[in-house]
Amino acid sequence: MYNVKSDREHPVKCKRPIGAELVSIRIPTVGYALIFRWLRSPQLGAAITA
């Protein structure tokens, strides 16, 4: 899904939040999962978010 190691070595991508290790890879992964669940089932998405 996301190649963190190659982004850290890339001259431009290393400045992005995940490549620069400012944000953990878990945050976007969890965010993506919540958005996907919300779109598939708004009631389940609301329950998980709450």
PEBEL-V980895 format. One record per backbone hydrogen bond with DSSP energy under -1.0 kcal/mol. CO is the residue of the C=O (numbers start at 1). NH is the residue of the N-H. If there is no record, write none. Layout:
# PEBEL-V980895
{{CO;NH} {CO;NH}}
This chain:
# PEBEL-V980895
{{2;4} {3;7} {4;8} {5;9} {6;10} {10;14} {12;15} {13;16} {16;20} {17;22} {17;23} {18;21} {25;29} {26;30} {27;31} {28;32} {29;33} {30;34} {31;35} {32;36} {33;37} {34;38} {35;39} {36;40} {37;41} {41;45} {42;46} {43;47} {44;48} {45;49} {46;50}}
